[in-house]
């Protein structure tokens, strides 16, 4: 399945090279974003309840 999907994913990446920052999971602790600010400002955890990243396709 991975080999079958790889050409499609590579074509999508070439179409939108600016999507590079969005291809990796977001780690608020690593980025130094306090969890209280996430809940008060943008409700990140509530709005993004099911995080789906392209990284899982590489497994």
Secondary structure, DSSP 4 states (H G I P E B T S, - for coil): -HHHHHHHHHHHHHHTGGGGGGGS---TTTTT--HHHIIIII-HHHH-SS---GGGGG-
